[in-house]
């Protein structure tokens, strides 16, 4: 069915959401909708929500208000993890026309036929256990880095996490289909492709294909300058994968590996599938193969039952670990998670104090990681945008670099000498080719 009109998109949350927003935007474009900004009086607004970040409800309401301030008659559809988990709540927000669940969101164009005749606040959300389909896709818009969706859902049911309830069981396409998506992303101008999913180490589950098979095939795709593997569980990050990345010209020496706690007691309570000894092994193996690799770590503070001693164990484990930066999350209660049954709730001010301690450790680790490259020449992929006369980009090892915009190519890789650290970046000057 063909339409004419303007559609805008507002995405909250993770890289996977950005990938899926782009897939739905392409569907609407094929149906005749031109993509515009949320403030450009769109006829249709799609808000893609997240259940992981705090204040999901407030962020959703703000996005709805913003959409309607630009066009009070806009048709507002809300999708994403929060939509799957709390459809009735969202349907009750003034101005929301349609709420679509995990399966239904990819059929949005079917619901745009009679925009003015629909009931407001309609929710079409199926049971999450019935969601079996995998819809591949990649993000577009920010052409420099593209998020390639390689996997969706999760079978892990960690005690703090709602994602299996919002996204269903682990599933993925086959290698050939995923490689074809990467080729389409390159044709659309992608210079760097980030492999994205909920639990990407689970790629190929239920088939005889594995993530290493996908990585090998992607490495052969022509026209891709760089790949990065986004967050991957330590128990699924194999020696084989680390060794392959170590010798690949395209896969960057950069890993992001969730730890969540440096205490084995807390890892057990969280229902994580590894312990600290395995985690340290993974880091040590990466360092043997790629001494300069960037390694990011997710950690949660204030999980129920985390005593001062447990936190001290986590802090000391991280201080001793050769990693490059931390993403520190303060535990917050999520409905329908098993963590709610654990007694000994950590008071919120204590959670925040622990977060601050680990953020300071992260800053020190990041600075140490950056300092090892000062004086060296690195290849930096620069973004298109510029700010205060500077253009920003990343080295293979995930060092954020700023260089004068007037001498720096946009959306391209340039050789840069890294000189000094200033205002949250490493400043550098281009080396003429």
N, C-alpha and C positions, 0 to 999 in steps of 0.2 A: 504494500500500500504506500503510495507516495503522498508526502505532505510538503508544505512549505512553511517555513518559520525559522525561528532562532532558538537554539538550545544552549544552555549554560550548565557547567558542571562545577561542583564544589566537593573536594575530596579531603576527608579527614583520615589520619592514621597512616598505615604502612605502605611500603612500596607495592605490595600486591594490590592494594586498593587503587593506586595510581594506574597500574597496568590494566585493571578491570574497568576503571572509568574510561580509559582510552578505547578499549574494546567496544563499550556501549556507545561512546561518542561516534565511533566509526559506523556502528549500526544506524544511529540516528542520521548521520550524514548521508548514508546510502538511501535513507527514507526521505531525504529532502530537507533536513534541518541543517542550517549553517551554524557552526560553533561560534559563540560569542562569550564575552566575559559576563560574570554574574551581575555586574552593574550596568549592562548594556541593554536593559529592557527585554530580556529573553521571554519567549512564549512558553518554553518548557525549562524547568530547572531540576537537575538531578543532583541530590545530595547523597554522597557515599560515606557512610558513617563507620565509626570504629567503636569497639567495646573495650579495648585494652587501655586506652588513655583515659585519664580522669575526666570527669564532668562531661561524659558523652551526651547526656541529656541537654545540658546548657549549650554545648557547642552546636548540637543539632538545631535547637531553638533559634540560636543566633543566626545560623545560616538561612533558616526559613525566613526570618525577619528581613535579613539583608536582601534575599531574593525578591520578596514582595515589596520592598521599598523602591526597587527599580521598576517593577511592573506588578501592581496589585492584582492583576488578572492572570498572572503566570500560573501554569500548571506545575505543581511541586510534587516530585516523586522522591521518596526516601528509600535508599537501598543500603546494603552493607551489613556488617556484623551486628550492630546495634538494632538494625531493623529486624533481623532474624530473631534476636533475643527478646525484644520488647515491642512487638508490632502494635499492640493496642495502645500503649503509652504514646507512641509516635503518631499513630492515626488520630489521637485526640489533640495533637498540637494544632492550634488555629492556623489555617493556611495550607496544611498538608492535604494533598488530594489522594495520594496513592502510596502505599508502603509495599515493597516487594521483597520477598525472602531470597535465600541463597540460590535457589534454583530459578525462581521467577524473574530475577533482575535482568537476566540475559534475553528476556522476551518483552522488554519495555515497549518496543515499537508496536507490539500487538495491542497495547492499551491506549494508544494515542489517537485512535480513530475519531472518537466523539468527545473531544476535550471538554466542551462546554456542558455535556449532558451527563457526565459521571457524578456519582455520589461523592461528596468530599469525605476524606478520611477513610477510604477503603483500604483494607489490608489483605493482601494475597500472599500468605506465607505458609508453606507446607512444612511437614514434619522434617526435621533435619536428618533423621535416620533414613529418610527416603531419597536424600540427595545423592545421586550416583554419578551424574554427568560431570565431565571435566571440560571446561571451556578455555582453550588456550588464548593467548593474547600478549600484547606488549604495549608499553606506554609510548605515547608520542606527544609532541608539543615542545618539551625540552629536548631538543634534538641531540644534545651532546651525550647525555647518558640515558639509556633506555632500559626499563625494567621488563625483562622477559619472564613471563609466568610459566614456570616449568612444573609446578605442583600445587595442589590445594588440599585443605583439610589436614587433620591430624588424628592419629590413633593413640596418642600418648596420655591424655587425661591427667596432666600434672595438677596438683592440688589447688594451685592459685589461678588456673587459666580457664577462660570461657571459650576459647577458640574452637575446640571440638564441638561445642554446643551451637556455635554460630556458623561454622563452616563444614561440619560433617567429617566423614571418614577421609583418610588419606587417599588421594588419587592423582593420576597424571596422564598425559598423552604418551604416545610412544616416541622413541628417539627421532624417527623420520619426520613426524608431524612437528615436533619441537624445533628441529633444525630448519624446517621450512619457515616457521615463524621468525627465527633469527635472520634468515635470508630476507624476509619481508621487512624486518626492522632495518637492516643494512640498506635496502633499496629506498627506505624512507629517510635515510640520512644519519642513522645511528653511528656514532664513533666508538662508543663504549656500551657494552651490554652487561647488565647486572642480572644474574640468575636469581629469580625471586620465587618464593613460595612460603607456605606455613612451616613445612618441615622438609626442606629440599633434599636432605640426605635420604629420604624415603622414596625418591624418584624411582618409578618402575616397579613399585611394590605390587606383588601379585602377577608379575610377568618375569621373563628371564632377562630383562634389561635392568641396568643399574645406573646410578649417577655417573660413574666413571665412563661408561659407554657413551652417554650423552656428551660428556666433557670432551672425550676424544673426537667425536664427530663435529662438535661445534668448533674445535680447534682448527678444523680443515676448511671452515667457511671462509670464502674470500671476501675481502673488503672490510673485515672487522679489525679495528686497531687493538681493542682491548676487551677482555672479559673480567668480571669480578664475580666471585661466589658470595652471595649474601649469607646471612646467618645460617650456620649449620651445627647440628647437635654434635657434641664431642664423641658420642658413641657411634655416630655414623660417618665421622670424618676419618677415612681409612688412610693407612700409610700409602697405599697405591695412589690415592687422590692427591695427597700432599706431594708425593714424588713426581707425579705428572705435572702439577702446577709448577714445581721447581724447575722443570726443564722446558716448559712451554714459553714461547715468545709472546703469546697472546693473553694467557691467564695470568693476572697480576699477582705479585707476592703479597697478598692481603687476605686475611681471614677474619671473620667475626664469629666467635664461638661462645654461646651462652654458658655461663658457669652457674649463676643464680645464688650459690652459697659456697663458701670455702670450708664449711663444716659438714662432715659426712652425716651427722645426726640430722641436720636440717635438710640436706639433700634427700635423705630417706623420707622425712616427713613431707617433703614437697612431691614425692613420688617421681623423682628424676631417675634416669636409667643409667647412671654412671656414678662414680665416686671421685674424690679429688685426685687419687693416684692416677687414674686413667686420664683425667684432665691434664695433669702435669706432664704425663707421657706425650700427649698430643702437642703441647706447647714445645717440649724439648725436641720432638721430631721435626716440627716446622723450623725451629732454630738451627738444627743440624743441616737441613736442606737449603734453607733461605735465611741466613743470619740477619738480614736487614728487613725482613718482612714486617708489614704492619699487622698487628694482632689486636683486635677489639674484643672486649669481654662484657657480657650483660651480667649484672648482679642485682639481686633484690635484697633490700634491708627491711627489717621489722616484720618478717614472716612470723606468724603465731608460734610461740615457744622459743623464739630466738633470744637466748639469754645474753647477758653481757659477755660471758665466756665464749658462747658460740660466735658472737660478732667479732670478738678479739681474734678468734681462730680464722675467720674470714679475712679480717684486715691483714693479719700476718701472712696468710697464704698469698694474698694479692701483692703485698709488698715484696715478697720473695719471688714472684712470678715475672718472667721476662716478657711482659706484654706492653702494648703501645698506648692504649686508652681504655677507659671504662665507660659503659652506659649504666648509670646507677638509677634504679627504680625504687621508689618507696612503696612497700606493700600496701595495697588498698583492697578492702573486702569486695568480693564480686558475688552476686547472687548465684546460687546453684553450684558453687564450687565446694569441694570437700574440705578446703582449709577452714571454712566457717565452723567446722566441728571441733577444731583444735583449741583447747583452752590456753591460758597464759597469753592473752592478747597483749602485744607490745603497745604502750601508750604512744599516740601520734607524735607528741613532741620528741620522744626518744627515737622514733623512726626517722624524724627529720634530722636530728642530731647525727645519727649514724650515716645518713645520706651525705651530710656535709663532710664528714671525715673521709668517706670514700671518694667524693668529688675532688678533694684536695690531693689525694693519692693519684687520681686520674690526671690532674693537671701536671703533676711532677713527672709522671710516666710519659705523658704526651710530649712534654718539653724535652725529656731525655731522648725520646725517639726522634724528634725533629733535629736536635743538636748533632746527632751522629751524621747528618747529611750536610751540615753547614760547610761551605767551601767546595762542595762537589757539584757536578753538572748532572741534572736529571731531566728526563722527558716529562713534560707537564701537559696534560690535556686541559686546555682552557675552556671555560664556559662562554656562552654568548654574552651574558649580562655583564655590565660594568657598574662600579660603585666608587664614588669619590676618586675618579681617575684611575682606578685599578681594575684589573681583570683577575679572576680567581680560577684556580684549577688544582688538580691533584697529581702527585707523582705516582708511579706504580705502587709504592709502599704506603700510600694514603697520607702523605704529608700535604697539608693545604698550603698552597703557594699563591702569593699575590705579586703581580708585576704591572708596570705602567701600561694602561690600556692602549695608549696611542702607538706603542711599539709591539703590541701582542696580538697575534691572530685570534679571532673568535672561532670557537667550535673546531679547534685544531690542536695538534700536538706540536709543541715547540721545545727546543733545548734551552734550559735555564740554569744559570749559576745561582745556587742558594747562598744568601749572604748573611742575613740576621733575622731574629725573631721579633716581631712587633705586632701588637694588637690582634692576637689570636691567629696569626698566619706567619709563614716564613716568607720574607721579602726576597725577591730575586731579580736578576736582569737577564734579558734574552742574550743568548750567544748567537751572533749572526751565522747563518748556515752557509 
